[in-house]
Amino acid sequence: MRKFCYCTAASIALLPLLAAAAPYGAGTDTQARIASIPEGTVITPSSGLSIGTFAHTNVKIFVPAGSRALFSAPFGKYETPASLACIYGLTLPVVGCNPETLTKVAATGSRIVAIVDAFDDPTAASDLAAFSKQYGLPAITSKNFEVVYGSGQKPNEDSSGGWEVEESLDIQMAHALAPKAKIVLVEAASNSNAALIQAERVAVKLVADAGGGEVSNSWASGEFSSETAEEGAFNGDKVVVFASSGDSNGTGAPAALPNVIAVGGTTINRGAGGNVVSQTAWADDGGGLSEFVATPSYQKSVTAVVGTHRGIPDIAADANPTSGVWIYDTTPYGGQVLGWAVIGGTSVASPAMAALVNSAGSFNVSTAAELAEMYANQGVGKRFIDIVKGACGNAPSGSASVGYDLCTGIGAPYGKVGK
């Protein structure tokens, strides 16, 4: 059973993650949501809470059971660039895709993957450089990483540090699976929907002007009746746009838009030796039927499931915090430097899948064309892994199933073909 609380500074200070570290100061994230589960502790930063017309992150910090200190280096069963590249078919198949033994990373990617987030992450480049060095990825230079300000001016930092965790996660996942692509972080002035839409326009134009590529959005807000009026911000020539489906059951924007690839979540299940034994739906990922968007043409083949409304998600990838990924982040979260941390949420899945499609190298003319190709390749060979098991609150059956479902869409992309 999960136990939730909106925690005070005193209660957060007792978390195992911080037991060996200095106590929190005035910057403590007092509204963080804490969930105790058998595998450990899941922290949803206050940046992950929806408030009116402001967007939220889809990132979760995971503290494994028994951990008593901040991690000085990544270790154990949690996902690395090498294990993700193995799981999603960007390197030669290795039985088990074990993160404790694999070192072979992807050697793929070109052009640009743009990441849209809110606020400024002052350590984005140095954290990405440390992450790259740890895993043998290409070194970070001004040629393969750039920060652009959505409003033209440098934004403030998020006082809680939650958005900075998000930014570190996003750029590191994109670099992990498309290491030869240039990563551009576009920072919105704030997490207001208006500021993020402004940053989206900047990101889409930047990618289009560079000859095509991908844009990933790990942020979300609730659906609203006029959401399709913002579709233009997500359209660009040879630009394919992704968005996290969310970290709780139900639909949100921009993932619900018909010209955005909605990326849901899975769980990577590993055995005692660290080898992958299965991939199942993540019970907490976002999805369902859009309240305001009609069934797009690419979903006509799955109307038995979606009916007359757009179904979410389209695809899915690792998001469960218990099978989270290692990242490196030194901008203080809640007044405390995380360093190496295990992170989950559909914020893992969106940039990872944007990078995978970038690595495929086909560079479709639009997101709609990419979606049409993906749905046409559902069930063809091993181009997508059909996720058939796992509890899921989005599906009427309460579980993933054979074929398209509202838990994991058409499945988890595998390899470079059909995308």
Backbone hydrogen bonds in HBPLUS format (Angstrom, degrees):
<---DONOR---> <-ACCEPTOR-->    atom                        ^
c    i                          cat <-CA-CA->   ^        H-A-AA   ^      H-
h    n   atom  resd res      DA  || num        DHA   H-A  angle D-A-AA Bond
n    s   type  num  typ     dist DA aas  dist angle  dist       angle   num
A0036-SER N   A0003-LYS O   3.23 MM  33  5.43 148.2  2.34 135.2 143.5     1
A0034-ILE N   A0005-CYS O   3.29 MM  29  5.65 160.8  2.33 152.0 156.9     2
A0007-CYS N   A0032-ALA O   3.42 MM  25  6.21 166.4  2.44 173.1 170.1     3
A0012-ILE N   A0008-THR O   3.00 MM   4  6.23 163.8  2.02 157.6 162.1     4
A0013-ALA N   A0009-ALA O   3.08 MM   4  6.18 152.5  2.16 144.4 151.4     5
A0014-LEU N   A0011-SER O   3.13 MM   3  5.39 152.3  2.21 104.6 112.9     6
A0015-LEU N   A0012-ILE O   2.95 MM   3  5.48 168.6  1.96 120.4 124.0     7
A0018-LEU N   A0015-LEU O   2.99 MM   3  5.64 145.2  2.12 117.8 126.0     8
A0019-ALA N   A0016-PRO O   3.16 MM   3  5.01 165.3  2.19 105.3 110.0     9
A0021-ALA N   A0018-LEU O   3.05 MM   3  5.06 161.7  2.08 108.1 113.5    10
A0028-THR N   A0025-GLY O   3.21 MM   3  5.84 158.5  2.26 124.0 124.2    11
A0030-THR N   A0028-THR O   2.98 MM   2  5.56 121.1  2.34 110.2  93.6    12
A0032-ALA N   A0029-ASP O   3.25 MM   3  5.69 164.5  2.27 118.7 119.1    13
A0033-ARG N   A0044-THR O   2.85 MM  11  4.96 168.7  1.86 148.6 149.0    14
A0044-THR N   A0033-ARG O   2.78 MM  11  4.96 170.2  1.79 153.2 156.5    15
A0035-ALA N   A0042-VAL O   2.83 MM   7  5.01 156.4  1.88 149.9 156.7    16
A0042-VAL N   A0035-ALA O   2.83 MM   7  5.01 168.2  1.85 151.7 155.7    17
A0037-ILE N   A0040-GLY O   2.95 MM   3  5.42 173.0  1.95 167.1 167.6    18
A0040-GLY N   A0037-ILE O   3.00 MM   3  5.42 147.9  2.10 114.0 123.5    19
A0065-ALA N   A0039-GLU O   2.82 MM  26  5.53 153.1  1.89 138.6 131.6    20
A0041-THR N   A0063-VAL O   2.87 MM  22  5.02 159.4  1.91 140.8 147.5    21
A0063-VAL N   A0041-THR O   2.80 MM  22  5.02 165.4  1.82 154.8 159.2    22
A0043-ILE N   A0061-ILE O   2.77 MM  18  4.96 169.2  1.79 154.2 158.0    23
A0061-ILE N   A0043-ILE O   2.88 MM  18  4.96 163.1  1.91 151.8 151.5    24
A0048-GLY N   A0045-PRO O   2.82 MM   3  5.47 162.7  1.85 119.3 125.3    25
A0049-LEU N   A0046-SER O   3.13 MM   3  5.44 162.3  2.16 117.3 117.3    26
A0057-THR N   A0047-SER O   2.85 MM  10  5.68 159.0  1.89 127.3 133.8    27
A0054-PHE N   A0051-ILE O   2.96 MM   3  5.55 155.2  2.02 137.9 145.8    28
A0193-ASN N   A0053-THR O   3.00 MM 140  5.95 156.8  2.05 167.5 162.5    29
A0055-ALA N   A0191-ASN O   2.72 MM 136  5.44 159.4  1.76 176.6 171.6    30
A0056-HIS N   A0220-ALA O   2.81 MM 164  5.52 161.1  1.84 158.1 161.6    31
A0220-ALA N   A0056-HIS O   3.02 MM 164  5.52 145.2  2.15 146.7 157.3    32
A0347-SER N   A0058-ASN O   3.13 MM 289  5.11 145.0  2.25 150.8 140.2    33
A0060-LYS N   A0344-GLY O   2.97 MM 284  4.99 151.9  2.05 129.2 126.9    34
A0344-GLY N   A0060-LYS O   2.79 MM 284  4.99 163.0  1.82 146.8 152.7    35
A0062-PHE N   A0342-VAL O   2.86 MM 280  5.36 174.7  1.86 158.5 156.7    36
A0067-SER N   A0064-PRO O   3.11 MM   3  5.73 161.5  2.14 139.4 140.2    37
A0079-GLU N   A0324-GLY O   2.85 MM 245  6.08 149.7  1.94 159.5 153.7    38
A0326-TRP N   A0079-GLU O   3.04 MM 247  6.20 159.2  2.09 170.4 163.8    39
A0084-LEU N   A0080-THR O   2.95 MM   4  6.10 165.5  1.97 160.3 164.1    40
A0085-ALA N   A0081-PRO O   3.03 MM   4  6.04 157.2  2.08 139.6 146.2    41
A0086-CYS N   A0082-ALA O   3.07 MM   4  6.24 146.8  2.19 140.7 149.4    42
A0087-ILE N   A0083-SER O   2.90 MM   4  6.11 165.4  1.92 149.8 153.6    43
A0088-TYR N   A0084-LEU O   2.95 MM   4  6.05 159.4  2.00 152.9 157.4    44
A0090-LEU N   A0085-ALA O   2.77 MM   5  4.88 159.0  1.82 154.0 155.9    45
A0089-GLY N   A0086-CYS O   3.30 MM   3  5.26 167.9  2.32 104.6 107.1    46
A0415-GLY N   A0088-TYR O   2.86 MM 327  6.01 171.9  1.87 130.0 132.4    47
A0097-CYS N   A0094-VAL O   3.16 MM   3  5.58 151.7  2.24 124.2 132.8    48
A0276-VAL N   A0096-GLY O   2.87 MM 180  4.69 160.8  1.90 116.8 122.5    49
A0101-THR N   A0098-ASN O   3.19 MM   3  5.68 160.5  2.23 113.6 119.3    50
A0102-LEU N   A0098-ASN O   2.94 MM   4  5.91 158.0  1.99 164.1 171.3    51
A0180-LYS N   A0108-THR O   2.87 MM  72  5.68 158.8  1.92 154.1 151.4    52
A0182-LYS N   A0111-ARG O   2.86 MM  71  6.09 177.7  1.86 154.6 154.5    53
A0214-GLU N   A0112-ILE O   3.14 MM 102  6.58 157.3  2.19 149.8 154.9    54
A0113-VAL N   A0182-LYS O   2.94 MM  69  6.28 157.9  1.99 164.9 168.0    55
A0184-VAL N   A0113-VAL O   3.06 MM  71  6.37 161.1  2.10 145.3 149.7    56
A0114-ALA N   A0214-GLU O   2.80 MM 100  6.20 168.2  1.82 154.6 154.9    57
A0216-SER N   A0114-ALA O   2.84 MM 102  6.32 157.0  1.89 160.4 167.4    58
A0115-ILE N   A0184-VAL O   2.77 MM  69  6.11 160.1  1.81 162.2 165.3    59
A0186-VAL N   A0115-ILE O   2.71 MM  71  5.88 172.3  1.72 169.4 172.2    60
A0116-VAL N   A0216-SER O   3.12 MM 100  6.40 168.7  2.14 172.2 172.7    61
A0117-ASP N   A0186-VAL O   3.13 MM  69  6.42 163.8  2.15 160.6 163.1    62
A0188-ALA N   A0117-ASP O   2.69 MM  71  6.01 169.3  1.71 154.1 157.8    63
A0119-PHE N   A0188-ALA O   2.99 MM  69  5.83 145.5  2.11 144.1 149.1    64
A0120-ASP N   A0156-ASN O   2.92 MM  36  5.71 156.3  1.98 131.3 137.3    65
A0124-ALA N   A0121-ASP O   3.22 MM   3  5.38 163.1  2.25 117.3 116.5    66
A0127-ASP N   A0123-THR O   2.83 MM   4  5.81 159.5  1.87 156.7 162.6    67
A0128-LEU N   A0124-ALA O   2.97 MM   4  6.07 157.0  2.03 145.2 151.9    68
A0129-ALA N   A0125-ALA O   2.90 MM   4  6.10 149.6  2.00 144.0 152.8    69
A0130-ALA N   A0126-SER O   3.02 MM   4  6.26 153.0  2.10 142.4 148.6    70
A0131-PHE N   A0127-ASP O   2.95 MM   4  6.18 159.9  1.99 149.7 155.3    71
A0132-SER N   A0128-LEU O   2.90 MM   4  6.06 161.7  1.94 148.1 153.0    72
A0133-LYS N   A0129-ALA O   2.98 MM   4  6.15 158.7  2.03 146.2 151.7    73
A0134-GLN N   A0130-ALA O   3.02 MM   4  6.19 158.1  2.07 146.9 152.5    74
A0135-TYR N   A0131-PHE O   3.27 MM   4  6.53 149.1  2.37 146.9 153.8    75
A0136-GLY N   A0132-SER O   2.97 MM   4  5.88 109.1  2.49 144.4 159.9    76
A0137-LEU N   A0132-SER O   2.92 MM   5  4.63 156.5  1.97 141.2 142.0    77
A0144-ASN N   A0141-THR O   3.28 MM   3  5.62 141.6  2.44 104.2 112.9    78
A0145-PHE N   A0141-THR O   3.09 MM   4  6.11 124.1  2.42 148.8 162.4    79
A0183-ILE N   A0144-ASN O   2.94 MM  39  5.97 170.4  1.94 137.0 134.4    80
A0146-GLU N   A0183-ILE O   3.07 MM  37  6.59 146.7  2.18 154.3 161.6    81
A0185-LEU N   A0146-GLU O   2.87 MM  39  6.28 159.1  1.91 165.0 167.3    82
A0148-VAL N   A0185-LEU O   2.82 MM  37  6.11 165.3  1.84 156.0 159.2    83
A0187-GLU N   A0148-VAL O   2.85 MM  39  6.26 157.0  1.90 166.7 170.2    84
A0152-GLY N   A0149-TYR O   3.05 MM   3  5.03 149.4  2.15 101.7 111.4    85
A0150-GLY N   A0187-GLU O   2.78 MM  37  5.48 167.8  1.79 137.6 140.8    86
A0161-GLY N   A0158-ASP O   3.03 MM   3  5.27 132.8  2.26 105.5 118.4    87
A0334-GLY N   A0160-SER O   2.71 MM 174  5.13 161.1  1.74 148.6 155.3    88
A0165-VAL N   A0161-GLY O   3.20 MM   4  6.56 146.5  2.31 146.2 154.4    89
A0166-GLU N   A0162-GLY O   3.13 MM   4  6.47 157.1  2.19 144.7 150.9    90
A0167-GLU N   A0163-TRP O   2.93 MM   4  6.22 155.3  1.99 145.1 151.0    91
A0168-SER N   A0164-GLU O   3.02 MM   4  6.21 163.4  2.04 147.9 151.8    92
A0169-LEU N   A0165-VAL O   3.00 MM   4  6.20 166.2  2.02 153.3 157.2    93
A0170-ASP N   A0166-GLU O   2.93 MM   4  6.15 167.7  1.94 156.2 159.1    94
A0171-ILE N   A0167-GLU O   3.09 MM   4  6.24 179.3  2.09 156.8 157.0    95
A0172-GLN N   A0168-SER O   3.09 MM   4  6.03 153.1  2.16 145.1 153.1    96
A0173-MET N   A0169-LEU O   2.94 MM   4  6.08 157.0  1.99 155.0 160.6    97
A0174-ALA N   A0170-ASP O   3.08 MM   4  6.25 160.5  2.11 148.1 153.6    98
A0175-HIS N   A0171-ILE O   3.04 MM   4  6.14 159.2  2.08 140.8 146.4    99
A0176-ALA N   A0172-GLN O   2.92 MM   4  5.95 143.3  2.05 137.5 147.9   100
A0177-LEU N   A0173-MET O   3.31 MM   4  6.52 152.2  2.39 148.4 151.5   101
A0178-ALA N   A0174-ALA O   2.99 MM   4  5.92 129.5  2.25 142.9 155.8   102
A0181-ALA N   A0178-ALA O   3.01 MM   3  5.52 164.6  2.03 120.1 125.1   103
A0196-LEU N   A0192-SER O   3.05 MM   4  6.32 162.5  2.08 157.2 162.1   104
A0197-ILE N   A0193-ASN O   2.89 MM   4  6.06 154.4  1.95 150.9 157.8   105
A0198-GLN N   A0194-ALA O   3.03 MM   4  6.23 155.1  2.10 143.5 150.4   106
A0199-ALA N   A0195-ALA O   3.00 MM   4  6.29 155.8  2.06 144.2 150.6   107
A0200-GLU N   A0196-LEU O   2.81 MM   4  6.03 146.3  1.92 142.1 152.2   108
A0201-ARG N   A0197-ILE O   3.03 MM   4  6.34 156.3  2.09 151.0 155.1   109
A0202-VAL N   A0198-GLN O   3.25 MM   4  6.58 155.2  2.31 144.0 150.5   110
A0203-ALA N   A0199-ALA O   2.89 MM   4  6.19 159.3  1.93 151.9 157.4   111
A0204-VAL N   A0200-GLU O   2.86 MM   4  6.06 169.4  1.87 159.9 162.1   112
A0205-LYS N   A0201-ARG O   3.04 MM   4  6.12 165.6  2.06 146.9 151.2   113
A0206-LEU N   A0202-VAL O   2.95 MM   4  6.06 158.1  2.00 146.7 153.5   114
A0207-VAL N   A0203-ALA O   2.98 MM   4  6.21 161.6  2.02 152.6 156.6   115
A0208-ALA N   A0204-VAL O   2.89 MM   4  6.08 164.2  1.91 151.5 156.5   116
A0209-ASP N   A0205-LYS O   2.82 MM   4  5.93 165.3  1.84 153.8 157.6   117
A0210-ALA N   A0206-LEU O   3.19 MM   4  6.33 131.8  2.43 134.3 146.2   118
A0210-ALA N   A0207-VAL O   3.14 MM   3  5.12 132.4  2.38  94.9 108.0   119
A0212-GLY N   A0207-VAL O   2.98 MM   5  5.32 155.9  2.04 154.8 148.1   120
A0211-GLY N   A0208-ALA O   3.01 MM   3  5.31 162.2  2.05 112.3 116.4   121
A0213-GLY N   A0238-LYS O   2.97 MM  25  6.51 147.3  2.08 157.9 163.3   122
A0240-VAL N   A0213-GLY O   3.05 MM  27  6.42 159.6  2.09 152.0 158.3   123
A0215-VAL N   A0240-VAL O   2.96 MM  25  6.32 149.9  2.06 148.6 151.6   124
A0242-PHE N   A0215-VAL O   2.83 MM  27  6.15 159.4  1.87 164.0 171.2   125
A0217-ASN N   A0242-PHE O   3.00 MM  25  6.06 137.3  2.18 124.2 137.1   126
A0244-SER N   A0217-ASN O   2.96 MM  27  6.50 147.8  2.06 158.8 165.2   127
A0221-SER N   A0253-ALA O   2.85 MM  32  5.44 149.5  1.94 157.5 166.5   128
A0253-ALA N   A0221-SER O   2.85 MM  32  5.44 150.5  1.94 146.5 155.7   129
A0227-GLU N   A0224-PHE O   3.04 MM   3  5.45 159.4  2.09 127.7 126.6   130
A0229-ALA N   A0226-SER O   3.00 MM   3  5.64 157.9  2.05 119.0 126.1   131
A0230-GLU N   A0227-GLU O   3.03 MM   3  5.77 165.8  2.05 120.3 124.9   132
A0231-GLU N   A0228-THR O   3.13 MM   3  5.23 167.2  2.15 109.8 111.9   133
A0233-ALA N   A0230-GLU O   3.08 MM   3  5.77 145.4  2.20 120.1 127.9   134
A0234-PHE N   A0231-GLU O   2.90 MM   3  5.51 154.4  1.97 119.1 126.9   135
A0235-ASN N   A0232-GLY O   3.27 MM   3  5.28 169.7  2.29 109.4 110.3   136
A0239-VAL N   A0236-GLY O   3.10 MM   3  5.04 149.8  2.20 129.0 120.8   137
A0238-LYS N   A0365-VAL O   2.90 MM 127  4.02 156.6  1.95 124.8 119.6   138
A0261-ILE N   A0241-VAL O   2.88 MM  20  6.17 175.3  1.89 150.3 151.8   139
A0243-ALA N   A0261-ILE O   2.93 MM  18  6.17 146.0  2.05 162.2 155.7   140
A0263-VAL N   A0243-ALA O   2.87 MM  20  6.04 164.7  1.89 161.3 163.8   141
A0245-SER N   A0263-VAL O   2.90 MM  18  5.35 149.0  2.00 143.7 135.1   142
A0286-GLY N   A0246-GLY O   2.71 MM  40  4.23 144.1  1.84 123.8 117.1   143
A0250-GLY N   A0287-GLY O   3.18 MM  37  4.97 129.8  2.45 134.0 145.0   144
A0287-GLY N   A0250-GLY O   2.81 MM  37  4.97 144.3  1.93 119.7 128.2   145
A0256-ALA N   A0252-GLY O   3.00 MM   4  5.91 133.9  2.22 141.6 155.3   146
A0257-LEU N   A0254-PRO O   3.02 MM   3  5.55 156.9  2.07 117.8 124.6   147
A0314-ASP N   A0262-ALA O   2.83 MM  52  5.25 165.5  1.85 135.5 140.2   148
A0315-ILE N   A0262-ALA O   3.30 MM  53  6.67 163.1  2.33 160.9 165.7   149
A0264-GLY N   A0315-ILE O   2.80 MM  51  6.11 171.3  1.81 149.6 148.0   150
A0317-ALA N   A0264-GLY O   3.16 MM  53  6.48 152.7  2.24 132.2 132.3   151
A0282-TRP N   A0265-GLY O   3.24 MM  17  5.43 150.9  2.33 129.1 121.3   152
A0266-THR N   A0317-ALA O   2.78 MM  51  5.21 133.2  2.00 126.9 127.0   153
A0319-ALA N   A0266-THR O   2.95 MM  53  5.52 157.5  2.00 152.6 146.4   154
A0320-ASN N   A0266-THR O   3.15 MM  54  6.24 165.0  2.17 158.9 156.8   155
A0267-THR N   A0280-THR O   2.70 MM  13  5.23 153.8  1.76 151.3 156.1   156
A0280-THR N   A0267-THR O   3.05 MM  13  5.23 153.3  2.12 145.5 150.8   157
A0269-ASN N   A0278-SER O   2.90 MM   9  5.22 160.9  1.94 155.6 158.7   158
A0277-VAL N   A0269-ASN O   2.74 MM   8  5.71 173.4  1.75 156.7 157.1   159
A0278-SER N   A0269-ASN O   3.40 MM   9  5.22 155.2  2.47 136.7 136.0   160
A0271-GLY N   A0275-ASN O   2.85 MM   4  5.53 155.9  1.90 156.2 159.2   161
A0274-GLY N   A0271-GLY O   2.95 MM   3  5.31 161.4  1.99 114.3 120.4   162
A0281-ALA N   A0389-LYS O   2.90 MM 108  6.33 162.6  1.93 144.3 148.6   163
A0285-ASP N   A0282-TRP O   3.25 MM   3  5.84 176.4  2.25 123.6 124.5   164
A0288-GLY N   A0312-ILE O   2.80 MM  24  5.27 158.8  1.85 143.9 142.6   165
A0312-ILE N   A0288-GLY O   2.88 MM  24  5.27 151.4  1.96 158.7 166.3   166
A0290-SER N   A0310-ARG O   2.91 MM  20  5.39 169.8  1.92 160.0 163.0   167
A0310-ARG N   A0293-VAL O   2.91 MM  17  5.64 167.3  1.92 143.8 144.0   168
A0295-THR N   A0308-THR O   3.15 MM  13  5.18 141.4  2.31 107.8 107.5   169
A0299-GLN N   A0296-PRO O   3.01 MM   3  5.60 156.3  2.07 117.2 124.6   170
A0300-LYS N   A0297-SER O   3.13 MM   3  5.42 165.2  2.15 117.1 117.8   171
A0302-VAL N   A0299-GLN O   2.98 MM   3  5.35 160.1  2.02 111.6 118.2   172
A0305-VAL N   A0302-VAL O   2.92 MM   3  5.61 154.8  1.99 117.4 124.7   173
A0306-VAL N   A0302-VAL O   3.05 MM   4  6.36 166.4  2.07 149.3 153.0   174
A0307-GLY N   A0303-THR O   2.78 MM   4  4.57 148.3  1.87 117.7 126.1   175
A0309-HIS N   A0306-VAL O   3.36 MM   3  5.88 170.2  2.37 133.4 133.4   176
A0410-ILE N   A0314-ASP O   2.83 MM  96  6.08 164.4  1.85 151.5 146.0   177
A0316-ALA N   A0411-GLY O   3.10 MM  95  5.81 140.2  2.27 131.2 131.8   178
A0345-GLY N   A0319-ALA O   2.52 MM  26  4.47 175.2  1.52 146.1 144.2   179
A0323-SER N   A0320-ASN O   2.91 MM   3  5.47 156.4  1.97 118.6 126.2   180
A0324-GLY N   A0321-PRO O   3.07 MM   3  4.47 141.6  2.22 112.1 105.4   181
A0325-VAL N   A0343-ILE O   2.89 MM  18  5.35 157.8  1.94 151.6 149.1   182
A0343-ILE N   A0325-VAL O   2.86 MM  18  5.35 163.0  1.89 150.2 154.3   183
A0327-ILE N   A0341-ALA O   2.99 MM  14  5.62 152.2  2.07 156.8 165.6   184
A0341-ALA N   A0327-ILE O   3.06 MM  14  5.62 155.1  2.13 149.0 154.2   185
A0329-ASP N   A0339-GLY O   2.96 MM  10  4.98 159.9  2.00 126.8 131.9   186
A0339-GLY N   A0329-ASP O   2.83 MM  10  4.98 147.6  1.93 163.5 155.4   187
A0333-TYR N   A0336-GLN O   2.83 MM   3  5.25 156.9  1.88 146.7 139.5   188
A0336-GLN N   A0333-TYR O   2.99 MM   3  5.25 162.2  2.02 111.2 117.1   189
A0348-VAL N   A0345-GLY O   2.95 MM   3  5.82 168.6  1.97 122.9 126.6   190
A0350-SER N   A0346-THR O   3.17 MM   4  6.40 163.3  2.20 155.5 156.1   191
A0352-ALA N   A0348-VAL O   3.36 MM   4  6.31 152.8  2.44 145.2 152.9   192
A0353-MET N   A0349-ALA O   2.93 MM   4  6.02 158.6  1.97 152.8 157.6   193
A0354-ALA N   A0350-SER O   2.95 MM   4  6.16 152.3  2.03 151.9 160.4   194
A0355-ALA N   A0351-PRO O   2.97 MM   4  6.07 154.8  2.03 141.8 148.1   195
A0356-LEU N   A0352-ALA O   2.94 MM   4  6.22 147.6  2.05 139.5 149.0   196
A0357-VAL N   A0353-MET O   3.02 MM   4  6.18 165.2  2.05 147.1 149.8   197
A0358-ASN N   A0354-ALA O   2.96 MM   4  6.17 152.3  2.04 141.4 150.0   198
A0359-SER N   A0355-ALA O   2.85 MM   4  6.08 151.7  1.93 145.6 153.3   199
A0360-ALA N   A0356-LEU O   3.01 MM   4  6.39 128.5  2.29 138.2 152.3   200
A0360-ALA N   A0357-VAL O   3.09 MM   3  4.99 132.5  2.33  92.8 106.0   201
A0361-GLY N   A0358-ASN O   3.09 MM   3  5.51 139.9  2.25 107.2 117.2   202
A0370-GLU N   A0366-SER O   3.08 MM   4  6.36 152.7  2.16 141.7 149.3   203
A0371-LEU N   A0367-THR O   2.84 MM   4  6.13 162.0  1.87 158.3 162.5   204
A0372-ALA N   A0368-ALA O   2.94 MM   4  6.15 157.1  2.00 146.0 152.4   205
A0373-GLU N   A0369-ALA O   3.01 MM   4  6.22 156.3  2.07 145.1 151.0   206
A0374-MET N   A0370-GLU O   2.92 MM   4  6.18 160.3  1.96 151.2 156.9   207
A0375-TYR N   A0371-LEU O   2.95 MM   4  6.15 174.6  1.95 158.7 159.1   208
A0376-ALA N   A0372-ALA O   3.02 MM   4  6.09 149.2  2.12 140.6 149.5   209
A0377-ASN N   A0373-GLU O   3.08 MM   4  6.26 130.2  2.34 139.6 151.9   210
A0377-ASN N   A0374-MET O   3.00 MM   3  5.16 135.7  2.20  99.8 112.6   211
A0378-GLN N   A0375-TYR O   3.27 MM   3  5.18 164.9  2.29 100.9 104.9   212
A0380-VAL N   A0377-ASN O   3.08 MM   3  5.18 167.8  2.10 125.5 125.1   213
A0383-ARG N   A0380-VAL O   3.27 MM   3  6.25 170.1  2.28 146.6 149.4   214
A0414-TYR N   A0383-ARG O   2.91 MM  31  5.15 156.4  1.97 142.0 134.8   215
A0385-ILE N   A0412-ALA O   2.70 MM  27  4.94 171.1  1.71 146.3 147.4   216
A0412-ALA N   A0385-ILE O   2.95 MM  27  4.94 153.1  2.02 138.3 138.2   217
A0400-ALA N   A0390-GLY O   2.96 MM  10  5.56 152.0  2.04 152.3 161.1   218
A0392-CYS N   A0398-GLY O   2.96 MM   6  5.03 157.6  2.01 113.9 114.6   219
A0398-GLY N   A0395-ALA O   2.86 MM   3  5.14 148.7  1.96 110.1 120.3   220
A0405-ASP N   A0409-GLY O   3.22 MM   4  5.07 150.0  2.32 119.4 126.4   221
A0409-GLY N   A0405-ASP O   2.90 MM   4  5.07 131.0  2.15 145.1 151.3   222
A0411-GLY N   A0408-THR O   3.03 MM   3  5.35 145.1  2.15 138.8 136.9   223
